[in-house]
């Protein structure tokens, strides 16, 4: 008998295929916002006219712009953005950018609601190490978020965020059910400015969500349906974007596939060792978010195959290669997109494996990997497969 719990969350709607500027104005009208604070990609703000078009469309309803969020969402930048939003009297945050900006705004929402004003204060709102559930002592955000993603890792569809403690080089979780964006706007045209490597590699992050969800010991039909369709769409559309970067239909399919990839997480299905190890690679070694999945996912699949070969067969089928080894299918797929495939490719050598393995044991997902991981030595086995 199936057993589980599906949480639909506090997201109002997802708008897709509509120009971002037009959709943002409509969202402000819908939620009665008059003081929108923009958190945006610095590249988009400085090198294109996309953000200026949004500011012009909003007019006096735009009360500020923050465009200095580095990769992996460091605490210092979260506090800087929160202070700027607080001084501006923001009643809504509009994000236009990648996952670090999206996560940053989630953290800013919690900082505003809980009067967090310095980097040390973030200790009061972070989730305990190795725990993946909500705290009930944190005040809910009242200044909410509208998200326009320019990458496709999928964090826009989650209530949690990763914030990096630059002192410890650890990515820490902050989350609240109300921190999920009120709305997500999927406009493929705005992703044309995203560098190819970033768009494609964050697509592999979405693939990772689908794959680890399908292969989880806690999978169930509701999540399987979304992960299978999402993986199929991504497997077909990512090579189309590689072949023709201006193919907006392919980009739209990638965005919708990414949306579907997050269904498992919302439905309570945990991720596994690829995500657990990936958090450490990002925070401690500055490996880009998508690259962590490119490097780790096939290795994790091969290590896990002894216990979930039947589930892995679903992955190969969804990717159009039934009967093939899923680890091999993923390996070839990632290579075909021209993305890194080993820890050596991202400049991480064996001398770091013990440190990575120790830190990974403290993440929320290592304990829920399909094949039981009892200690750092087994994480090291996976790292050697990815070397």
C-alpha positions in Angstrom: 0.0 0.0 0.0 1.3 3.4 -0.9 1.9 5.9 1.9 2.9 9.5 1.9 1.9 13.2 2.0 1.7 15.7 -0.8 2.0 19.4 0.1 0.8 21.8 -2.6 2.3 24.8 -0.9 1.7 28.5 -0.9 2.4 29.2 -4.6 -0.6 30.9 -6.3 0.2 30.3 -9.9 2.7 29.6 -12.7 2.5 31.7 -15.8 4.2 30.4 -18.9 4.8 31.6 -22.4 3.9 35.2 -21.7 6.5 38.1 -21.9 8.1 38.6 -18.5 7.6 42.4 -18.4 3.9 42.1 -19.2 3.5 39.2 -16.7 5.3 41.0 -13.9 3.0 44.1 -14.2 0.0 41.7 -14.1 1.3 40.1 -11.0 1.7 43.4 -9.2 -1.9 44.3 -10.1 -3.1 40.9 -8.9 -1.4 41.1 -5.5 -2.0 44.8 -5.1 1.7 45.7 -4.8 2.8 49.3 -5.0 6.4 49.0 -3.8 8.2 46.2 -5.7 11.9 45.6 -4.9 13.9 44.0 -7.7 16.6 41.4 -7.0 18.2 40.7 -10.4 21.1 39.3 -12.3 24.0 41.8 -12.4 24.8 40.8 -15.9 21.2 41.3 -17.1 21.1 44.7 -15.3 24.4 46.0 -16.6 24.7 44.4 -20.0 21.1 44.2 -21.4 18.0 46.4 -21.3 15.8 43.6 -19.8 15.8 45.1 -16.2 15.4 48.6 -17.4 12.3 47.5 -19.4 10.8 46.1 -16.2 11.6 49.2 -14.2 10.1 51.4 -16.9 6.9 49.3 -17.0 6.6 49.4 -13.2 7.3 53.2 -13.0 7.0 54.5 -9.4 6.0 51.0 -8.2 9.6 50.0 -8.4 11.4 51.1 -5.2 14.8 49.7 -5.7 17.1 47.2 -7.4 19.7 44.9 -5.9 22.0 43.2 -8.5 25.0 42.0 -6.4 24.1 38.4 -5.4 27.1 36.1 -6.0 26.9 32.4 -6.7 25.8 30.1 -3.8 24.0 33.0 -2.0 26.5 34.1 0.7 25.1 35.4 4.0 26.7 38.8 3.5 24.8 39.4 0.2 21.5 38.3 1.8 21.9 40.8 4.6 22.8 43.6 2.2 19.8 42.9 0.0 17.5 42.6 3.1 18.7 46.0 4.4 18.1 47.6 1.1 14.6 46.2 0.8 13.8 47.2 4.3 15.0 50.8 3.7 12.9 50.9 0.5 9.8 49.8 2.3 9.2 47.0 -0.1 5.9 45.2 -0.2 7.0 42.6 -2.8 10.3 41.1 -4.1 10.6 40.4 -7.8 13.5 38.2 -8.8 14.9 38.0 -12.3 17.9 35.7 -12.5 19.3 32.3 -11.5 19.0 30.1 -8.5 21.3 32.1 -6.2 19.1 35.2 -6.7 15.9 33.2 -6.2 17.3 31.6 -3.0 18.6 35.0 -1.9 15.1 36.5 -2.0 13.7 33.6 0.0 16.2 34.3 2.7 15.6 38.0 2.4 11.9 37.4 3.1 12.8 35.5 6.3 15.3 38.2 7.3 12.6 40.9 7.0 10.0 38.9 8.8 12.3 38.0 11.7 14.3 41.2 12.0 17.6 39.7 11.0 20.1 42.5 10.5 23.5 40.9 10.4 25.2 37.7 9.1 25.3 36.1 12.6 21.6 36.6 12.9 21.0 34.1 10.1 21.8 31.4 12.7 18.4 32.2 14.2 16.5 31.2 11.0 18.5 28.3 9.5 17.5 24.7 9.6 19.6 22.4 11.8 22.4 20.6 10.1 21.2 17.4 8.4 17.5 18.2 8.9 15.0 18.7 6.1 11.8 19.9 7.7 10.3 23.3 8.6 10.8 25.0 11.9 7.7 26.4 13.7 9.4 29.1 15.6 10.2 31.3 12.6 7.9 34.1 11.6 6.2 33.8 8.2 7.2 36.2 5.5 4.8 39.1 4.9 6.8 40.5 2.0 6.5 37.7 -0.6 8.3 37.0 -3.8 7.5 36.8 -7.6 10.1 34.9 -9.5 11.3 35.1 -13.2 14.0 32.4 -13.6 16.7 32.8 -16.2 18.2 29.3 -15.4 16.4 26.0 -15.0 17.6 24.3 -11.8 14.1 24.6 -10.3 14.6 26.3 -7.0 11.7 28.7 -7.8 9.3 25.9 -7.0 10.6 25.2 -3.5 10.1 26.8 -0.1 13.7 26.2 0.9 16.9 28.0 0.1 20.6 27.4 0.5 22.7 30.2 2.0 26.4 29.9 2.3 28.2 30.6 5.5 31.4 32.1 4.2 33.2 31.5 7.5 32.7 27.8 7.6 32.2 27.3 3.8 29.0 25.3 4.4 25.8 25.8 2.6 23.0 26.0 5.2 19.3 25.6 4.6 16.7 28.2 5.5 13.0 27.5 4.7 9.4 28.3 5.6 6.3 27.2 3.8 5.5 30.8 2.9 8.9 31.5 1.5 8.0 29.8 -1.8 7.4 32.4 -4.5 3.7 33.5 -4.9 4.1 33.1 -8.6 6.7 31.9 -11.1 6.8 33.4 -14.6 8.4 31.2 -17.3 9.4 33.3 -20.2 11.9 31.5 -22.5 12.9 34.7 -24.3 14.5 36.2 -21.2 16.8 33.1 -20.9 18.4 33.9 -24.3 20.9 36.0 -22.3 21.9 33.1 -20.1 25.3 31.6 -21.0 24.9 28.3 -22.8 26.9 26.4 -20.2 24.8 27.8 -17.4 21.4 27.1 -19.0 22.4 23.5 -20.0 24.1 22.6 -16.7 21.2 23.9 -14.6 19.0 21.7 -16.9 21.1 18.8 -15.6 20.2 19.9 -12.1 16.6 19.5 -13.1 17.3 16.1 -14.6 18.9 15.3 -11.2 15.7 16.1 -9.4 13.7 13.8 -11.7 16.3 11.0 -11.5 16.8 11.0 -7.7 13.1 11.3 -7.2 12.3 8.4 -9.4 15.0 6.3 -7.8 14.1 7.1 -4.2 13.0 4.4 -1.8 10.2 6.8 -0.9 8.9 7.3 -4.4 5.1 7.1 -5.2 2.9 7.4 -8.3 2.0 11.0 -7.9 5.7 12.1 -7.9 6.7 9.4 -10.5 4.2 10.8 -13.0 5.7 14.3 -12.8 9.4 13.1 -12.7 8.9 10.8 -15.7 7.3 13.5 -17.8 9.7 16.1 -16.7 12.7 13.9 -17.5 11.3 13.0 -20.9 10.8 16.7 -21.8 14.3 17.7 -20.6 16.0 14.7 -22.4 14.4 15.8 -25.6 14.6 19.6 -25.2 18.1 20.2 -23.8 19.9 18.8 -27.0 17.5 21.0 -29.1 18.7 24.1 -27.2 22.3 23.0 -27.7 21.7 22.6 -31.4 19.8 25.9 -31.8 20.2 28.3 -28.8 17.4 30.5 -30.3 14.8 27.8 -30.2 12.2 29.3 -27.8 10.0 26.2 -28.0 12.8 24.0 -26.8 13.6 26.5 -24.0 10.0 26.5 -23.0 10.0 22.7 -22.9 13.0 22.9 -20.7 11.3 25.3 -18.3 8.2 23.2 -18.1 10.3 20.0 -17.6 12.1 21.8 -14.8 8.7 22.7 -13.2 7.7 19.1 -13.3 11.1 18.0 -11.9 10.2 19.7 -8.6 7.0 17.8 -8.2 8.6 15.0 -6.3 10.1 17.4 -3.7 6.8 19.0 -3.1 5.3 15.6 -2.8 7.7 14.7 0.0 10.1 12.5 -2.0 13.7 13.1 -0.8 16.7 13.5 -3.0 19.8 11.3 -2.6 23.6 11.4 -2.6 24.0 13.5 -5.8 22.3 16.4 -4.1 24.0 15.8 -0.7 27.5 15.7 -2.2 26.6 18.5 -4.6 25.8 20.9 -1.7 29.4 20.4 -0.4 31.0 20.9 -3.8 29.2 24.1 -4.2 29.7 25.7 -0.8 33.2 24.5 -0.1 34.7 24.5 -3.6 32.6 27.0 -5.6 31.5 24.4 -8.2 28.6 25.8 -10.1 25.2 24.4 -9.0 24.5 22.6 -12.2 28.0 21.2 -12.6 27.7 19.4 -9.3 24.9 17.3 -10.9 26.8 16.8 -14.1 29.8 15.4 -12.2 28.0 13.4 -9.5 24.7 12.0 -10.8 26.0 9.1 -13.0 28.4 8.0 -10.3 25.7 8.0 -7.7 23.5 5.9 -10.0 26.2 3.4 -10.5 26.9 3.1 -6.8 23.1 2.7 -6.0 22.3 0.3 -8.8 22.8 -2.8 -6.6 19.6 -1.8 -4.7 17.4 0.0 -7.2 18.0 -1.4 -10.7 14.2 -1.6 -11.4 13.8 2.1 -10.6 16.8 3.0 -12.6 15.2 1.3 -15.6 12.4 3.9 -15.4 15.1 6.6 -15.9 16.5 5.0 -19.0 13.0 4.6 -20.5 12.0 8.2 -19.8 15.2 9.3 -21.6 14.2 7.3 -24.6 16.7 4.4 -24.1 14.8 1.5 -22.6 16.9 -1.4 -21.5 20.1 0.6 -21.3 22.1 1.2 -18.1 20.8 4.5 -16.6 24.2 5.6 -15.4 25.6 5.1 -18.9 22.7 6.9 -20.5 23.1 9.9 -18.2 26.9 9.9 -18.7 26.5 10.0 -22.5 23.7 12.6 -22.3 25.8 15.0 -20.2 28.9 14.5 -22.4 26.8 15.2 -25.5 25.9 18.6 -24.1 29.6 19.4 -23.7 29.4 19.6 -19.9 32.0 18.4 -17.3 31.8 14.7 -16.3 34.4 14.2 -13.6 35.6 15.8 -10.4 38.9 16.4 -12.2 37.0 18.4 -14.8 35.9 20.8 -12.0 39.4 20.8 -10.5 38.8 18.7 -7.5 41.4 16.1 -6.7 41.5 13.1 -4.4 43.2 15.1 -1.7 39.9 16.7 -1.0 37.8 13.6 -0.9 38.0 13.0 2.9 36.8 16.5 3.6 34.0 16.3 1.1 32.8 12.9 2.5 32.8 14.2 6.1 30.8 17.3 5.2 28.4 15.4 3.0 27.4 13.2 5.9 25.9 16.3 7.6 23.6 17.1 4.7 19.9 16.3 4.8 20.0 13.9 1.8 22.8 11.5 2.4 20.8 9.6 5.1 18.0 9.2 2.6 20.0 7.9 -0.3 18.4 4.7 -1.7 21.5 2.6 -0.9 22.3 3.1 2.8 25.3 5.2 3.5 26.7 4.4 6.9 29.7 6.7 7.0 32.2 8.9 5.0 34.0 5.8 3.6 31.0 5.0 1.4 30.7 8.6 0.2 34.4 8.3 -0.7 33.5 5.3 -2.8 31.1 7.4 -4.8 33.7 10.2 -5.2 36.2 7.7 -6.6 33.6 6.7 -9.2 33.3 10.4 -10.2 37.0 11.1 -10.0 
